[in-house]
Amino acid sequence: MKRQSGFTLIELVMVIVILGILGAIATPIFVDLESDAQDAAERGMSGAVKAAHAVAIADLKRFPTLTELETYIQGENVAVAGGGNGINVDIGGNISVVPTFTDTNCSTASSAAGDTIRCVGNI
């Protein structure tokens, strides 16, 4: 008598069920990674603008205007445009605003491109 080899239907169904459970657990983790990456990119851009502000102060020996600050953060992969209340940055097609302020307490928002920027906030 020949011996049959292979998997039974129950074994195949169990494998499919286990893969389904693993997929249901892993999918939310990977979906959440996209928003985490966007948040990290925004925090990084905010830090870059703060660093550019510090460099501008060191170069100019005074606080820069919004227009001057923009020249310090122009980059290959970053589109920058000064807005009335901050610097608009394009991070992967999403426009975010890094707020800028005219006082050192970060309480009075800038309102024009010629405003002197004394503080840079977080996105």
mmCIF file of the C-alpha atoms, coordinates in Angstrom:
data_MODEL
# 
_entry.id   MODEL 
# 
loop_
_atom_site.group_PDB 
_atom_site.id 
_atom_site.type_symbol 
_atom_site.label_atom_id 
_atom_site.label_alt_id 
_atom_site.label_comp_id 
_atom_site.label_asym_id 
_atom_site.label_entity_id 
_atom_site.label_seq_id 
_atom_site.pdbx_PDB_ins_code 
_atom_site.Cartn_x 
_atom_site.Cartn_y 
_atom_site.Cartn_z 
_atom_site.occupancy 
_atom_site.B_iso_or_equiv 
_atom_site.pdbx_formal_charge 
_atom_site.auth_seq_id 
_atom_site.auth_comp_id 
_atom_site.auth_asym_id 
_atom_site.auth_atom_id 
_atom_site.pdbx_PDB_model_num 
ATOM 1   C CA . MET A 1 1   ? 0.000  0.000  0.000  1.00 0.00 ? 1   MET A CA 1 
ATOM 2   C CA . LYS A 1 2   ? 1.287  3.430  -0.972 1.00 0.00 ? 2   LYS A CA 1 
ATOM 3   C CA . ARG A 1 3   ? 1.679  6.000  1.742  1.00 0.00 ? 3   ARG A CA 1 
ATOM 4   C CA . GLN A 1 4   ? 0.156  9.386  0.897  1.00 0.00 ? 4   GLN A CA 1 
ATOM 5   C CA . SER A 1 5   ? 2.103  12.490 1.761  1.00 0.00 ? 5   SER A CA 1 
ATOM 6   C CA . GLY A 1 6   ? 0.994  16.094 2.011  1.00 0.00 ? 6   GLY A CA 1 
ATOM 7   C CA . PHE A 1 7   ? -0.963 18.377 4.278  1.00 0.00 ? 7   PHE A CA 1 
ATOM 8   C CA . THR A 1 8   ? -4.478 17.819 5.432  1.00 0.00 ? 8   THR A CA 1 
ATOM 9   C CA . LEU A 1 9   ? -7.161 20.425 4.906  1.00 0.00 ? 9   LEU A CA 1 
ATOM 10  C CA . ILE A 1 10  ? -7.218 21.212 8.626  1.00 0.00 ? 10  ILE A CA 1 
ATOM 11  C CA . GLU A 1 11  ? -3.473 21.902 8.657  1.00 0.00 ? 11  GLU A CA 1 
ATOM 12  C CA . LEU A 1 12  ? -3.798 24.281 5.707  1.00 0.00 ? 12  LEU A CA 1 
ATOM 13  C CA . VAL A 1 13  ? -6.730 26.108 7.299  1.00 0.00 ? 13  VAL A CA 1 
ATOM 14  C CA . MET A 1 14  ? -4.770 26.498 10.558 1.00 0.00 ? 14  MET A CA 1 
ATOM 15  C CA . VAL A 1 15  ? -1.832 28.044 8.690  1.00 0.00 ? 15  VAL A CA 1 
ATOM 16  C CA . ILE A 1 16  ? -4.160 30.493 6.939  1.00 0.00 ? 16  ILE A CA 1 
ATOM 17  C CA . VAL A 1 17  ? -5.787 31.448 10.259 1.00 0.00 ? 17  VAL A CA 1 
ATOM 18  C CA . ILE A 1 18  ? -2.401 32.011 11.921 1.00 0.00 ? 18  ILE A CA 1 
ATOM 19  C CA . LEU A 1 19  ? -1.208 34.166 8.998  1.00 0.00 ? 19  LEU A CA 1 
ATOM 20  C CA . GLY A 1 20  ? -4.419 36.168 9.212  1.00 0.00 ? 20  GLY A CA 1 
ATOM 21  C CA . ILE A 1 21  ? -3.920 36.806 12.913 1.00 0.00 ? 21  ILE A CA 1 
ATOM 22  C CA . LEU A 1 22  ? -0.308 37.884 12.356 1.00 0.00 ? 22  LEU A CA 1 
ATOM 23  C CA . GLY A 1 23  ? -1.419 40.197 9.545  1.00 0.00 ? 23  GLY A CA 1 
ATOM 24  C CA . ALA A 1 24  ? -4.107 41.753 11.742 1.00 0.00 ? 24  ALA A CA 1 
ATOM 25  C CA . ILE A 1 25  ? -1.536 42.449 14.445 1.00 0.00 ? 25  ILE A CA 1 
ATOM 26  C CA . ALA A 1 26  ? 1.189  43.798 12.140 1.00 0.00 ? 26  ALA A CA 1 
ATOM 27  C CA . THR A 1 27  ? -0.952 46.082 9.944  1.00 0.00 ? 27  THR A CA 1 
ATOM 28  C CA . PRO A 1 28  ? -1.744 48.738 12.595 1.00 0.00 ? 28  PRO A CA 1 
ATOM 29  C CA . ILE A 1 29  ? 1.922  48.873 13.561 1.00 0.00 ? 29  ILE A CA 1 
ATOM 30  C CA . PHE A 1 30  ? 2.998  49.635 9.987  1.00 0.00 ? 30  PHE A CA 1 
ATOM 31  C CA . VAL A 1 31  ? 0.167  52.114 9.410  1.00 0.00 ? 31  VAL A CA 1 
ATOM 32  C CA . ASP A 1 32  ? 1.213  54.053 12.520 1.00 0.00 ? 32  ASP A CA 1 
ATOM 33  C CA . LEU A 1 33  ? 4.821  54.215 11.309 1.00 0.00 ? 33  LEU A CA 1 
ATOM 34  C CA . GLU A 1 34  ? 3.846  56.648 8.553  1.00 0.00 ? 34  GLU A CA 1 
ATOM 35  C CA . SER A 1 35  ? 2.452  59.216 10.980 1.00 0.00 ? 35  SER A CA 1 
ATOM 36  C CA . ASP A 1 36  ? 5.458  58.706 13.271 1.00 0.00 ? 36  ASP A CA 1 
ATOM 37  C CA . ALA A 1 37  ? 7.780  59.398 10.334 1.00 0.00 ? 37  ALA A CA 1 
ATOM 38  C CA . GLN A 1 38  ? 5.866  62.589 9.475  1.00 0.00 ? 38  GLN A CA 1 
ATOM 39  C CA . ASP A 1 39  ? 6.073  63.757 13.103 1.00 0.00 ? 39  ASP A CA 1 
ATOM 40  C CA . ALA A 1 40  ? 9.804  63.053 13.187 1.00 0.00 ? 40  ALA A CA 1 
ATOM 41  C CA . ALA A 1 41  ? 10.332 64.958 9.936  1.00 0.00 ? 41  ALA A CA 1 
ATOM 42  C CA . GLU A 1 42  ? 8.439  67.946 11.331 1.00 0.00 ? 42  GLU A CA 1 
ATOM 43  C CA . ARG A 1 43  ? 10.446 67.903 14.565 1.00 0.00 ? 43  ARG A CA 1 
ATOM 44  C CA . GLY A 1 44  ? 13.647 67.669 12.528 1.00 0.00 ? 44  GLY A CA 1 
ATOM 45  C CA . MET A 1 45  ? 12.650 70.609 10.345 1.00 0.00 ? 45  MET A CA 1 
ATOM 46  C CA . SER A 1 46  ? 11.741 72.659 13.407 1.00 0.00 ? 46  SER A CA 1 
ATOM 47  C CA . GLY A 1 47  ? 15.190 71.906 14.834 1.00 0.00 ? 47  GLY A CA 1 
ATOM 48  C CA . ALA A 1 48  ? 16.828 72.843 11.535 1.00 0.00 ? 48  ALA A CA 1 
ATOM 49  C CA . VAL A 1 49  ? 15.065 76.214 11.532 1.00 0.00 ? 49  VAL A CA 1 
ATOM 50  C CA . LYS A 1 50  ? 16.167 76.823 15.135 1.00 0.00 ? 50  LYS A CA 1 
ATOM 51  C CA . ALA A 1 51  ? 19.748 75.942 14.185 1.00 0.00 ? 51  ALA A CA 1 
ATOM 52  C CA . ALA A 1 52  ? 19.577 78.253 11.167 1.00 0.00 ? 52  ALA A CA 1 
ATOM 53  C CA . HIS A 1 53  ? 18.307 81.005 13.475 1.00 0.00 ? 53  HIS A CA 1 
ATOM 54  C CA . ALA A 1 54  ? 21.339 80.521 15.748 1.00 0.00 ? 54  ALA A CA 1 
ATOM 55  C CA . VAL A 1 55  ? 23.728 80.562 12.771 1.00 0.00 ? 55  VAL A CA 1 
ATOM 56  C CA . ALA A 1 56  ? 22.066 83.711 11.403 1.00 0.00 ? 56  ALA A CA 1 
ATOM 57  C CA . ILE A 1 57  ? 22.486 85.443 14.770 1.00 0.00 ? 57  ILE A CA 1 
ATOM 58  C CA . ALA A 1 58  ? 26.162 84.456 14.855 1.00 0.00 ? 58  ALA A CA 1 
ATOM 59  C CA . ASP A 1 59  ? 26.767 85.634 11.267 1.00 0.00 ? 59  ASP A CA 1 
ATOM 60  C CA . LEU A 1 60  ? 24.796 88.865 11.413 1.00 0.00 ? 60  LEU A CA 1 
ATOM 61  C CA . LYS A 1 61  ? 25.669 89.759 15.038 1.00 0.00 ? 61  LYS A CA 1 
ATOM 62  C CA . ARG A 1 62  ? 21.983 90.604 15.520 1.00 0.00 ? 62  ARG A CA 1 
ATOM 63  C CA . PHE A 1 63  ? 18.587 88.911 15.261 1.00 0.00 ? 63  PHE A CA 1 
ATOM 64  C CA . PRO A 1 64  ? 17.658 88.190 11.623 1.00 0.00 ? 64  PRO A CA 1 
ATOM 65  C CA . THR A 1 65  ? 14.505 89.257 9.842  1.00 0.00 ? 65  THR A CA 1 
ATOM 66  C CA . LEU A 1 66  ? 12.172 86.558 8.549  1.00 0.00 ? 66  LEU A CA 1 
ATOM 67  C CA . THR A 1 67  ? 13.494 87.113 5.016  1.00 0.00 ? 67  THR A CA 1 
ATOM 68  C CA . GLU A 1 68  ? 17.110 86.788 6.180  1.00 0.00 ? 68  GLU A CA 1 
ATOM 69  C CA . LEU A 1 69  ? 16.309 83.645 8.164  1.00 0.00 ? 69  LEU A CA 1 
ATOM 70  C CA . GLU A 1 70  ? 14.865 82.019 5.048  1.00 0.00 ? 70  GLU A CA 1 
ATOM 71  C CA . THR A 1 71  ? 18.203 82.342 3.256  1.00 0.00 ? 71  THR A CA 1 
ATOM 72  C CA . TYR A 1 72  ? 19.864 80.272 5.965  1.00 0.00 ? 72  TYR A CA 1 
ATOM 73  C CA . ILE A 1 73  ? 17.498 77.312 5.576  1.00 0.00 ? 73  ILE A CA 1 
ATOM 74  C CA . GLN A 1 74  ? 17.208 76.951 1.828  1.00 0.00 ? 74  GLN A CA 1 
ATOM 75  C CA . GLY A 1 75  ? 18.032 73.383 0.836  1.00 0.00 ? 75  GLY A CA 1 
ATOM 76  C CA . GLU A 1 76  ? 17.812 70.913 -1.995 1.00 0.00 ? 76  GLU A CA 1 
ATOM 77  C CA . ASN A 1 77  ? 14.912 68.917 -0.611 1.00 0.00 ? 77  ASN A CA 1 
ATOM 78  C CA . VAL A 1 78  ? 13.160 71.684 1.290  1.00 0.00 ? 78  VAL A CA 1 
ATOM 79  C CA . ALA A 1 79  ? 10.921 74.325 -0.201 1.00 0.00 ? 79  ALA A CA 1 
ATOM 80  C CA . VAL A 1 80  ? 10.774 77.375 2.052  1.00 0.00 ? 80  VAL A CA 1 
ATOM 81  C CA . ALA A 1 81  ? 8.431  80.338 1.861  1.00 0.00 ? 81  ALA A CA 1 
ATOM 82  C CA . GLY A 1 82  ? 8.058  83.026 4.476  1.00 0.00 ? 82  GLY A CA 1 
ATOM 83  C CA . GLY A 1 83  ? 4.572  83.451 5.771  1.00 0.00 ? 83  GLY A CA 1 
ATOM 84  C CA . GLY A 1 84  ? 3.203  86.128 7.997  1.00 0.00 ? 84  GLY A CA 1 
ATOM 85  C CA . ASN A 1 85  ? 3.276  83.975 11.115 1.00 0.00 ? 85  ASN A CA 1 
ATOM 86  C CA . GLY A 1 86  ? 6.276  81.774 10.391 1.00 0.00 ? 86  GLY A CA 1 
ATOM 87  C CA . ILE A 1 87  ? 8.173  79.795 7.823  1.00 0.00 ? 87  ILE A CA 1 
ATOM 88  C CA . ASN A 1 88  ? 6.227  77.401 5.619  1.00 0.00 ? 88  ASN A CA 1 
ATOM 89  C CA . VAL A 1 89  ? 8.184  74.251 4.891  1.00 0.00 ? 89  VAL A CA 1 
ATOM 90  C CA . ASP A 1 90  ? 7.295  71.510 2.449  1.00 0.00 ? 90  ASP A CA 1 
ATOM 91  C CA . ILE A 1 91  ? 8.137  68.127 3.941  1.00 0.00 ? 91  ILE A CA 1 
ATOM 92  C CA . GLY A 1 92  ? 7.339  65.400 1.450  1.00 0.00 ? 92  GLY A CA 1 
ATOM 93  C CA . GLY A 1 93  ? 4.376  67.287 0.009  1.00 0.00 ? 93  GLY A CA 1 
ATOM 94  C CA . ASN A 1 94  ? 2.938  68.284 3.393  1.00 0.00 ? 94  ASN A CA 1 
ATOM 95  C CA . ILE A 1 95  ? 3.117  71.991 4.197  1.00 0.00 ? 95  ILE A CA 1 
ATOM 96  C CA . SER A 1 96  ? 3.912  72.773 7.831  1.00 0.00 ? 96  SER A CA 1 
ATOM 97  C CA . VAL A 1 97  ? 4.496  76.126 9.515  1.00 0.00 ? 97  VAL A CA 1 
ATOM 98  C CA . VAL A 1 98  ? 7.426  76.686 11.837 1.00 0.00 ? 98  VAL A CA 1 
ATOM 99  C CA . PRO A 1 99  ? 6.187  79.600 13.956 1.00 0.00 ? 99  PRO A CA 1 
ATOM 100 C CA . THR A 1 100 ? 8.426  82.633 14.426 1.00 0.00 ? 100 THR A CA 1 
ATOM 101 C CA . PHE A 1 101 ? 8.134  85.294 17.090 1.00 0.00 ? 101 PHE A CA 1 
ATOM 102 C CA . THR A 1 102 ? 9.305  88.873 17.525 1.00 0.00 ? 102 THR A CA 1 
ATOM 103 C CA . ASP A 1 103 ? 10.044 88.547 21.246 1.00 0.00 ? 103 ASP A CA 1 
ATOM 104 C CA . THR A 1 104 ? 12.375 86.251 23.180 1.00 0.00 ? 104 THR A CA 1 
ATOM 105 C CA . ASN A 1 105 ? 9.498  84.741 25.189 1.00 0.00 ? 105 ASN A CA 1 
ATOM 106 C CA . CYS A 1 106 ? 7.936  83.216 22.050 1.00 0.00 ? 106 CYS A CA 1 
ATOM 107 C CA . SER A 1 107 ? 4.606  84.929 22.703 1.00 0.00 ? 107 SER A CA 1 
ATOM 108 C CA . THR A 1 108 ? 4.264  87.614 19.995 1.00 0.00 ? 108 THR A CA 1 
ATOM 109 C CA . ALA A 1 109 ? 3.971  86.021 16.548 1.00 0.00 ? 109 ALA A CA 1 
ATOM 110 C CA . SER A 1 110 ? 5.689  87.632 13.599 1.00 0.00 ? 110 SER A CA 1 
ATOM 111 C CA . SER A 1 111 ? 3.347  89.230 11.094 1.00 0.00 ? 111 SER A CA 1 
ATOM 112 C CA . ALA A 1 112 ? 5.513  90.404 8.177  1.00 0.00 ? 112 ALA A CA 1 
ATOM 113 C CA . ALA A 1 113 ? 8.592  89.311 6.239  1.00 0.00 ? 113 ALA A CA 1 
ATOM 114 C CA . GLY A 1 114 ? 10.581 92.272 7.609  1.00 0.00 ? 114 GLY A CA 1 
ATOM 115 C CA . ASP A 1 115 ? 9.919  91.442 11.270 1.00 0.00 ? 115 ASP A CA 1 
ATOM 116 C CA . THR A 1 116 ? 12.957 90.749 13.425 1.00 0.00 ? 116 THR A CA 1 
ATOM 117 C CA . ILE A 1 117 ? 12.832 87.121 14.562 1.00 0.00 ? 117 ILE A CA 1 
ATOM 118 C CA . ARG A 1 118 ? 13.928 86.680 18.162 1.00 0.00 ? 118 ARG A CA 1 
ATOM 119 C CA . CYS A 1 119 ? 12.432 83.226 18.782 1.00 0.00 ? 119 CYS A CA 1 
ATOM 120 C CA . VAL A 1 120 ? 11.553 80.145 16.717 1.00 0.00 ? 120 VAL A CA 1 
ATOM 121 C CA . GLY A 1 121 ? 8.831  77.800 17.948 1.00 0.00 ? 121 GLY A CA 1 
ATOM 122 C CA . ASN A 1 122 ? 7.981  74.160 17.321 1.00 0.00 ? 122 ASN A CA 1 
ATOM 123 C CA . ILE A 1 123 ? 5.729  72.862 14.578 1.00 0.00 ? 123 ILE A CA 1 
# 
